[in-house]
Amino acid sequence: MRLHYKILLICYFILISITLNYAQDVESRIYYYDFDESAFVSETVHGEDKTILVEYELPDGHETIIGDGFSPSGSWFVWTSGQFGIADDNYLSLHLFNTQTSEHFAWSPDDDQQIQFMKWSPVDDLLIIVFSNTRDIYSEFFVLYDLRNNTFSEINSVAPNFQMGHASWSSNGRYVSLIYREFTIVFDVINLSKEIIETPATNSYGCEFSSIPNWIDEQTLSYLSIEETSVQTLNLESGEILSFAPLSGIIRAIDWSHDRNNGLVYVEVGEENYSLWLLDLLSTEMILIDDDIIFYDNCTSPLNKTSWNENSRFAYYIDRNLQPHVVSIDTSILMIPNLDERQLSVGTNLLWIDTNLVFSTYNVDSNNLDIFQYDLSNETLLDLTSNLDRVSAGISPISVSSNYIIFDNHIFDTYSSNWYPVVSDFEGVTPTLVNGRESPNHNWAFLEGRDSRFTNPIFISNLQSGNARVITACAPAMPSCYGWLYGQR
């Protein structure tokens, strides 16, 4: 009898767990641009209760929607549309939808000015926008749009003719760094009174343009010196500038930890010869980690994403023999063992799940990629693809969520250590996870399909079952085309 009650109790808790999990899923709502409806729509992750948020018919020739989604208050939704590589009437109008009043209106300063970039403040309904003159690609300017009182102000930059404009907010929303390129990278900082704060000249490092200058905290920026020989920090409140330099060489990249206390600094010390340094801002030290490493000075570099794990205690790097290593913030180095002389696959992803490093190697014998997981807690290496039937040859992307690995149309559950296929209604593409696009319970995520077009199919997928359905097609990672509905994620 006692066993009978225990079984009933266990079943009850399992039923409650399933019910609560489904209820949370049903409450999770997504939005996306529906090309058939010519509107932004909202629905549950299961595809139920579909409603129209705002109607918007794409003008002739337009095929992509870009923007920055919902404002911090959720009161505004912003986007623009066009066709990449075409001037004409593309990205000319800033579209704004008021979620409180359902008012939709468009704004543009001039018919010849094209929207290049936009970014919401993290705390207020303030939008920084980069415009360019379609008649002169070297003429761009910044506009600060205050949706709280419907006012906008053009920012008078110290460099009137520039290209590749970009902007970055401080975490408290008090400052905006305005980044642009003339012959070198230059940046201004403005406060909310739209006063320009004088800043030093800086320089770029390859494809990391969009990450410089980098906010260390809500009032401190890091940047590369004009000579490219030191990393400098500027405190906007005190005006204090600190400089950190390796013993010699030219700095090519800085990879900051998530907490911004440490950075991996890649230094060119000779022709195709690079060293790696650890910059510790708390102790103000630069420590040599390795004097002979691999660095890819191009847009396919692993440095296009951070090499640090989420708790900012560990980072990976690749030595000259294409072997991965892990360095901790106390500067101890772990070489990942037992790769049987295999090398990291070209274009590989190295990704973290907590303190587990996931990466792929090329298996010459099978002409396939093998995926490994290295657990730092016990220094063990696990071949995850040993029981996977289908593995693609050549380069195949890996992506991870908090609990799952997505590779070659399969999902690996790190809890059960099992692979299962992604089952979708769209064939011929390899889905990968769109970073940061998971539901709070990590059961659902947006997946991006890869095909020959720039506008790739976007899936919403149940990571526990592998079931996925196409919801729209967008330019990759453009948040105004799809995402979690504000306040109902």
Residue pairs with C-beta under 8 A, 6 or more apart in sequence:
21 441
21 443
24 439
24 440
24 441
25 44
25 45
25 46
25 439
25 441
25 443
25 444
26 44
26 45
26 46
26 48
27 44
27 488
28 44
28 45
28 439
28 440
28 444
28 484
28 488
28 489
29 42
29 43
29 44
29 45
29 484
29 485
29 488
29 489
30 42
30 43
30 44
30 45
30 446
30 460
30 471
30 482
30 483
30 484
30 485
31 40
31 41
31 42
31 53
31 482
31 483
31 484
31 485
32 40
32 41
32 458
32 471
32 472
32 474
32 481
32 482
32 483
33 39
33 40
33 41
33 56
33 65
33 472
33 474
33 480
33 481
33 482
34 40
34 41
34 472
35 58
35 472
35 473
37 52
37 55
38 55
38 56
38 57
38 58
39 52
39 53
39 54
39 55
39 56
40 52
40 53
40 54
40 56
40 77
40 97
41 50
41 51
41 52
41 53
42 50
42 51
42 52
42 53
42 485
43 49
43 50
43 51
45 439
45 444
45 460
45 462
47 469
53 77
53 97
53 99
54 77
54 97
54 102
54 104
55 104
56 79
56 81
56 95
56 104
58 65
58 81
59 81
59 89
61 83
61 86
61 88
61 89
61 90
62 81
62 82
62 83
62 90
63 83
63 455
64 81
64 82
64 83
64 84
64 454
64 455
64 474
64 475
64 478
64 481
65 79
65 80
65 81
65 474
65 475
65 478
65 480
65 481
66 79
66 80
66 81
66 82
66 91
66 475
66 478
66 480
66 481
67 78
67 79
67 80
67 95
67 118
67 478
67 479
67 480
68 78
68 118
68 119
68 120
68 127
68 479
68 480
69 77
69 78
69 120
69 479
69 480
69 483
69 486
70 76
70 77
70 99
70 120
70 483
70 486
71 77
71 78
71 120
71 125
71 127
71 147
72 120
72 121
72 122
72 123
72 124
72 125
73 124
73 125
74 99
74 486
74 487
75 98
75 99
75 100
75 125
75 147
76 96
76 97
76 98
76 99
76 125
76 147
77 96
77 97
77 99
77 480
77 486
78 94
78 95
78 96
78 97
78 118
78 120
78 127
78 480
79 95
79 480
79 481
80 91
80 92
80 93
80 94
80 95
80 115
80 118
81 90
81 91
81 95
82 89
82 90
82 91
82 92
82 114
83 90
84 90
84 454
84 475
87 114
87 134
90 114
91 114
91 115
91 116
92 108
92 111
92 113
92 114
92 115
93 106
93 107
93 108
93 115
94 106
94 107
94 108
94 115
94 118
94 129
94 145
95 104
95 105
95 106
96 104
96 105
96 106
96 107
96 147
97 103
97 104
98 104
99 486
107 145
107 152
109 131
109 143
109 154
112 133
112 134
112 135
113 131
113 132
113 133
113 134
114 131
114 132
114 133
114 134
115 129
115 130
115 131
116 130
116 131
116 132
116 140
116 165
117 129
117 130
117 165
117 166
117 167
118 127
118 128
118 129
118 130
119 127
119 128
119 167
119 168
119 169
120 126
120 127
120 169
121 127
121 128
121 169
121 173
121 176
122 169
122 171
122 172
122 173
123 172
123 173
124 148
124 173
125 146
125 147
125 148
126 144
126 145
126 146
126 147
126 148
126 173
126 192
127 144
127 145
127 147
128 142
128 143
128 144
128 145
128 167
128 169
128 176
128 178
129 142
129 143
129 144
129 145
130 140
130 141
130 142
130 165
130 166
130 167
131 140
131 141
131 142
131 143
132 139
132 140
132 163
132 165
133 139
133 140
137 163
138 161
138 162
138 163
139 160
139 161
140 162
140 163
140 165
140 180
141 154
141 155
141 157
141 165
142 154
142 155
142 157
142 165
142 167
142 178
143 152
143 153
143 154
143 155
144 152
144 153
144 155
144 176
144 190
144 194
145 151
145 152
146 152
146 153
153 194
155 178
155 188
155 190
155 194
155 196
156 196
157 178
157 180
157 188
157 196
158 186
158 188
158 196
159 180
159 182
159 186
161 182
162 180
162 181
162 182
162 186
163 180
163 181
164 180
164 181
164 209
165 178
165 179
165 180
166 179
166 180
166 209
166 210
167 176
167 177
167 178
167 179
168 176
168 177
168 179
168 213
168 215
169 175
169 176
169 177
170 176
170 177
170 215
170 218
170 219
171 215
171 217
171 218
172 218
172 219
173 192
174 191
174 192
174 218
174 219
175 189
175 190
175 191
175 197
175 219
175 236
176 189
176 190
177 187
177 188
177 189
177 213
177 215
177 221
178 187
178 188
178 189
178 190
179 185
179 186
179 187
179 209
179 212
179 213
180 186
180 187
181 204
181 209
184 201
184 202
184 203
184 204
184 226
185 202
185 203
185 204
185 209
185 212
185 224
186 201
186 202
187 199
187 202
187 212
187 213
187 223
188 196
188 197
188 199
189 196
189 197
189 199
189 221
189 236
190 196
190 197
191 197
197 236
199 221
199 234
200 223
200 225
200 226
200 232
200 234
200 241
201 226
202 212
202 213
202 223
202 224
202 225
202 226
202 232
203 224
203 225
203 226
203 227
203 228
204 212
204 224
205 212
205 224
205 228
205 251
205 252
205 253
205 254
206 252
206 253
206 297
206 298
206 299
206 301
207 298
207 299
207 301
207 303
207 304
208 253
208 254
208 303
208 304
212 222
212 223
212 224
212 254
213 221
213 222
213 223
213 234
214 221
214 222
214 223
214 254
214 256
214 260
215 221
215 222
215 260
216 222
216 233
216 256
216 260
216 281
217 260
219 235
219 236
219 237
220 233
220 234
220 235
220 236
221 233
221 234
221 236
222 231
222 232
222 233
222 234
222 254
222 256
222 263
223 231
223 232
223 233
223 234
224 230
224 231
224 232
224 251
224 254
225 231
225 232
225 243
228 250
228 251
228 252
229 245
229 249
229 250
229 251
230 243
230 244
230 245
230 251
231 243
231 244
231 245
231 251
231 254
231 263
231 265
231 279
232 241
232 242
232 243
232 244
233 241
233 242
233 244
233 281
234 240
234 241
235 241
242 284
244 279
244 284
244 286
245 286
246 265
246 267
246 275
246 277
246 286
246 288
247 288
248 267
248 269
249 267
249 268
249 269
249 275
250 267
250 268
251 265
251 266
251 267
251 268
252 266
252 267
252 268
252 274
252 295
252 297
253 265
253 266
253 295
253 301
253 303
254 263
254 264
254 265
254 266
254 279
255 263
255 264
255 265
255 266
255 303
255 306
255 307
255 308
255 315
256 262
256 263
256 306
256 308
257 263
257 306
257 308
257 312
257 315
257 329
258 306
258 308
258 310
258 311
258 312
259 312
260 281
261 280
261 281
261 282
261 312
261 329
262 278
262 279
262 280
262 281
262 308
262 312
262 315
262 329
263 278
263 279
263 281
264 276
264 277
264 278
264 279
264 289
264 307
264 308
264 315
264 317
264 327
265 276
265 277
265 278
265 279
265 286
266 274
266 275
266 276
266 293
266 295
266 303
267 274
267 275
267 276
267 277
268 274
268 295
269 275
269 291
273 292
274 292
274 293
274 294
274 295
275 288
275 289
275 290
275 291
275 292
275 293
276 288
276 289
276 290
276 293
276 317
277 286
277 287
277 288
277 289
278 286
278 287
278 289
278 327
278 329
278 331
279 285
279 286
280 286
280 287
280 329
287 331
289 317
289 327
289 331
289 333
290 317
290 319
290 325
290 333
292 319
292 320
293 317
293 318
293 319
293 320
294 318
294 319
294 320
294 322
295 301
295 303
296 302
296 303
300 347
302 318
302 348
302 349
302 350
305 435
306 315
307 315
307 316
307 317
307 350
308 314
308 315
308 352
309 315
309 352
309 354
309 355
309 357
310 352
310 354
311 354
311 355
312 329
313 328
313 329
313 355
314 326
314 327
314 328
314 329
314 352
314 355
314 357
314 376
315 326
315 327
316 324
316 325
316 326
316 327
316 350
316 357
316 359
317 324
317 325
317 327
318 324
318 325
318 344
319 325
321 343
322 343
322 344
323 335
323 336
323 339
323 343
323 344
324 336
324 344
324 350
324 357
324 359
324 374
325 333
325 334
325 335
325 336
326 333
326 334
326 336
326 357
326 374
326 376
327 333
327 334
328 334
334 376
334 379
336 357
336 372
336 374
336 381
337 379
337 381
338 381
339 361
339 372
339 381
342 361
342 362
342 363
342 364
342 370
343 361
343 362
344 350
344 359
344 360
344 361
344 362
345 360
345 361
345 362
345 369
345 395
346 362
346 395
347 395
348 359
348 360
348 361
348 395
348 398
349 358
349 359
349 360
349 397
349 398
349 399
350 357
350 358
350 359
351 357
351 358
351 359
351 398
351 399
351 400
351 405
352 358
352 400
353 373
353 400
353 402
353 403
353 405
353 414
355 375
355 376
355 377
356 373
356 374
356 375
356 376
356 414
357 373
357 374
357 376
358 371
358 372
358 373
358 374
358 384
358 398
358 400
358 405
359 371
359 372
359 374
359 398
360 369
360 370
360 371
360 372
360 396
360 398
360 407
361 369
361 370
361 372
362 368
362 369
362 370
363 369
363 370
366 391
367 393
368 385
368 391
368 392
368 393
369 385
369 391
369 392
369 393
369 394
369 395
369 396
369 408
370 383
370 385
370 386
370 391
371 383
371 384
371 385
371 398
371 405
371 407
371 412
372 381
372 382
372 383
372 384
373 381
373 382
373 384
373 405
373 414
374 380
374 381
374 382
375 381
375 382
384 405
384 412
384 417
384 419
385 391
385 407
387 419
388 408
388 410
388 419
390 408
390 409
390 410
391 408
392 408
392 430
396 407
396 408
396 430
397 407
397 430
397 432
397 450
398 405
398 406
398 407
398 432
399 405
399 406
399 407
399 432
399 433
399 435
400 406
400 433
401 433
401 438
401 442
401 445
401 463
402 438
402 442
403 413
403 414
403 415
403 442
403 463
404 411
404 412
404 413
404 414
404 433
404 442
404 463
405 411
405 412
405 414
406 412
406 422
406 431
406 432
406 433
406 447
408 430
409 421
409 422
409 430
409 431
410 419
410 420
410 421
410 422
410 466
411 419
411 420
411 421
411 422
411 463
411 466
412 418
412 419
413 419
413 420
413 464
420 465
420 466
421 466
422 431
422 447
422 461
422 466
422 468
423 465
423 466
423 467
423 468
424 431
424 459
424 461
424 467
424 468
424 469
424 470
425 468
425 469
425 470
426 449
426 457
426 459
426 470
428 451
429 449
429 450
429 451
429 456
429 457
430 449
430 450
431 447
431 448
431 449
431 450
431 459
431 461
431 468
432 447
432 448
432 450
433 445
433 446
433 447
433 448
434 445
434 446
434 447
434 448
434 458
434 476
434 477
435 477
437 445
437 446
437 483
437 484
438 444
438 445
438 463
439 445
439 484
439 489
440 489
442 463
443 462
443 463
443 464
444 460
444 461
444 462
444 463
445 460
445 461
445 463
446 458
446 459
446 460
446 461
446 482
446 483
447 458
447 459
447 460
447 461
447 468
448 456
448 457
448 458
448 459
448 476
448 477
449 456
449 457
449 458
449 459
449 470
450 456
451 457
453 473
454 475
454 476
455 473
455 474
455 475
456 473
456 474
456 475
456 476
457 470
457 472
457 473
458 470
458 471
458 472
458 473
458 474
458 481
458 482
459 468
459 469
459 470
459 471
460 468
460 469
460 471
461 467
461 468
461 469
462 468
471 482
472 481
472 482
474 481
474 482
475 481
